[in-house]
Amino acid sequence: MSNLSIHLKSVSKKFNHHLLYKDIELDILSEDKIVVTGNNGSGKSTLLKIMIGLVSPTSGTVDYRFDDHFIEKRYWHKHVSVAAPYMSMIEEFSMLDLIEHLYVFRKFQVGKKDFLDLLNLTAHLHKPIKQFSSGMKQKTKLLFAIADSAPVLLLDEPISNLDNFSIQWYVDMIERFAKHKTIIVFSNSQKQEYFFCNRHFSLSQ
């Protein structure tokens, strides 16, 4: 069990003169399962990027702690895996190239062959990612994030581009690999995305 926690203190974000949110207070503890909801334009994706250090808040702070010891921002990425529809992959890579590349930099809960079997994409092993359908790309991003060994998992609209069969696959992967992770789901209120969450934080209030 990881004792990693994430703390948002008085986080506000403004774009030009538009205030997305003000003074967000959120403590995310080990193995928490939280859904963050909000209308389109409420800043869900921006908040995700703030939480992983890609975007700075206009004011306030985000802290990562392990056993109450602060983790430097440059090391946050080691503790977090992310899947989002707008995340890009190296589309000139084949699936085999992508797996070989990412397994150098990240640790996963499954071996390379098992990864391919879980995606059921063995027949597409040498096909460039750019030739994949949007659903195939989304499943690939999801499995890389969910099966990652990092203790914190952030998912932005995870079932977008998925058909009913693939949504059930997503449910199965969460139950298989993420039961003991800290998970934050950013959702437009599709309950299948966050069926496992026991805390709710709304950006529309």
SEBAVEX-525788 format. One record per residue (C-alpha): residue in three letters; x, y, z. Coordinates in steps of 0.25 Angstrom, whole numbers, plus 2048, in hexadecimal, padded with zeros to 3 digits. Layout:
- rest,c1,c2,c3
- ALA,X,Y,Z
...
//
This chain:
- rest,c1,c2,c3
- MET,800,800,800
- SER,805,80E,7FC
- ASN,805,819,806
- LEU,805,824,7FB
- SER,7FB,82F,7FC
- ILE,7F8,83B,7F4
- HIS,7F3,848,7FA
- LEU,7ED,854,7F2
- LYS,7EC,861,7FB
- SER,7E5,86D,7F6
- VAL,7E7,86A,7E8
- SER,7E1,874,7DE
- LYS,7E2,875,7CF
- LYS,7E0,881,7C6
- PHE,7E1,881,7B7
- ASN,7E2,890,7B3
- HIS,7D6,896,7BB
- HIS,7CE,889,7BC
- LEU,7CF,882,7C9
- LEU,7CD,873,7C8
- TYR,7CD,870,7D7
- LYS,7D2,877,7E4
- ASP,7D8,871,7F1
- ILE,7D6,862,7EE
- GLU,7DA,85A,7FA
- LEU,7DC,84B,7F8
- ASP,7E3,841,800
- ILE,7E5,834,7F8
- LEU,7EA,829,801
- SER,7F0,81B,7FE
- GLU,7E6,812,7F7
- ASP,7DB,81D,7F6
- LYS,7D2,81B,7EA
- ILE,7CD,829,7E6
- VAL,7C4,82E,7DA
- VAL,7C5,83C,7D6
- THR,7B9,841,7CE
- GLY,7B6,84E,7C7
- ASN,7AF,854,7BB
- ASN,7B6,855,7AE
- GLY,7C0,861,7B0
- SER,7C0,860,7BF
- GLY,7CF,85D,7BF
- LYS,7D0,84E,7C2
- SER,7DB,84B,7B8
- THR,7E3,858,7BD
- LEU,7E2,853,7CB
- LEU,7E7,845,7C7
- LYS,7F3,84D,7C1
- ILE,7F5,855,7CD
- MET,7F5,849,7D6
- ILE,800,842,7CD
- GLY,808,84F,7CC
- LEU,806,852,7BD
- VAL,7FF,85F,7C0
- SER,801,868,7CC
- PRO,7F5,86E,7D4
- THR,7F3,87D,7D4
- SER,7F4,87C,7E3
- GLY,7F5,871,7ED
- THR,7FD,864,7EE
- VAL,7FE,856,7EB
- ASP,806,84D,7F4
- TYR,80A,83E,7F3
- ARG,80E,837,800
- PHE,813,82A,804
- ASP,812,827,812
- ASP,810,836,814
- HIS,81E,839,80D
- PHE,81C,842,801
- ILE,81F,83D,7F3
- GLU,826,846,7EA
- LYS,81E,84A,7DE
- ARG,828,844,7D4
- TYR,825,836,7DA
- TRP,816,837,7DA
- HIS,816,82F,7CC
- LYS,81C,823,7D3
- HIS,810,821,7DC
- VAL,804,824,7D2
- SER,7FF,81E,7C5
- VAL,7F5,825,7BC
- ALA,7EB,822,7B1
- ALA,7E4,82D,7A9
- PRO,7DE,82E,79B
- TYR,7E6,83A,798
- MET,7F3,833,79C
- SER,7FC,830,78F
- MET,803,823,78C
- ILE,80F,822,782
- GLU,806,81F,777
- GLU,812,81A,76D
- PHE,815,80F,777
- SER,80F,802,776
- MET,808,7FB,782
- LEU,815,7F3,784
- ASP,81E,800,783
- LEU,815,807,78D
- ILE,815,7FB,797
- GLU,824,7FA,796
- HIS,826,809,798
- LEU,81D,80B,7A4
- TYR,822,7FE,7AB
- VAL,830,805,7AC
- PHE,82A,811,7B3
- ARG,81F,80B,7BC
- LYS,81C,7FF,7C4
- PHE,80F,7F7,7C1
- GLN,808,7EC,7C9
- VAL,808,7E3,7BC
- GLY,812,7DE,7B2
- LYS,812,7E3,7A4
- LYS,80B,7D7,79E
- ASP,800,7D7,7A9
- PHE,7FF,7E6,7A6
- LEU,7FC,7E2,797
- ASP,7F3,7D7,79B
- LEU,7EB,7E0,7A4
- LEU,7E9,7EA,799
- ASN,7E5,7DF,78F
- LEU,7EE,7E7,784
- THR,7F8,7DC,781
- ALA,7F3,7DC,773
- HIS,7F7,7EB,772
- LEU,805,7E9,778
- HIS,80C,7F0,76D
- LYS,801,7FA,768
- PRO,805,809,76A
- ILE,7FD,80F,776
- LYS,7F8,819,76C
- GLN,7F0,80E,765
- PHE,7E9,80A,772
- SER,7DA,80E,774
- SER,7D7,818,77F
- GLY,7D2,80D,788
- MET,7DF,805,786
- LYS,7E7,811,78A
- GLN,7DE,814,796
- LYS,7E0,805,79B
- THR,7EF,806,799
- LYS,7F0,813,7A1
- LEU,7E7,80D,7AC
- LEU,7EF,800,7AE
- PHE,7FC,807,7AE
- ALA,7F7,810,7B9
- ILE,7EE,805,7C1
- ALA,7F9,7FA,7C1
- ASP,804,804,7C4
- SER,80A,801,7D2
- ALA,809,810,7D6
- PRO,800,811,7E3
- VAL,7F8,81D,7DD
- LEU,7EF,81C,7D1
- LEU,7E8,828,7CA
- LEU,7DE,825,7C0
- ASP,7D7,830,7B7
- GLU,7CA,82B,7B1
- PRO,7CF,81D,7B0
- ILE,7C4,817,7A8
- SER,7C3,821,79D
- ASN,7C5,81A,790
- LEU,7C2,80D,796
- ASP,7B6,803,791
- ASN,7AE,7FB,79B
- PHE,7B8,7EF,79A
- SER,7C4,7F8,79D
- ILE,7BD,7FF,7A9
- GLN,7BC,7F1,7AF
- TRP,7CA,7EF,7AC
- TYR,7CD,7FC,7B3
- VAL,7C5,7F7,7BF
- ASP,7CD,7EA,7C0
- MET,7DB,7F1,7BF
- ILE,7D8,7FB,7CA
- GLU,7D3,7EF,7D3
- ARG,7E0,7E7,7CF
- PHE,7EB,7F1,7D0
- ALA,7E6,7FD,7D8
- LYS,7DE,7F9,7E4
- HIS,7EA,7FE,7ED
- LYS,7ED,80A,7E5
- THR,7E9,818,7E9
- ILE,7E0,81C,7DD
- ILE,7DA,82A,7D9
- VAL,7D1,829,7CD
- PHE,7CD,836,7C6
- SER,7BF,833,7C0
- ASN,7B3,839,7B9
- SER,7AA,831,7C3
- GLN,7AA,824,7BB
- LYS,7A9,81A,7C7
- GLN,7B0,80F,7C0
- GLU,7BD,817,7C0
- TYR,7BD,818,7CF
- PHE,7B5,80C,7D4
- PHE,7C0,80A,7DF
- CYS,7C1,818,7E4
- ASN,7BC,81B,7F2
- ARG,7BF,82A,7F3
- HIS,7B9,835,7EA
- PHE,7BF,842,7E7
- SER,7B7,84C,7DE
- LEU,7BD,858,7D6
- SER,7AF,85C,7D3
- GLN,7AB,860,7E1
//
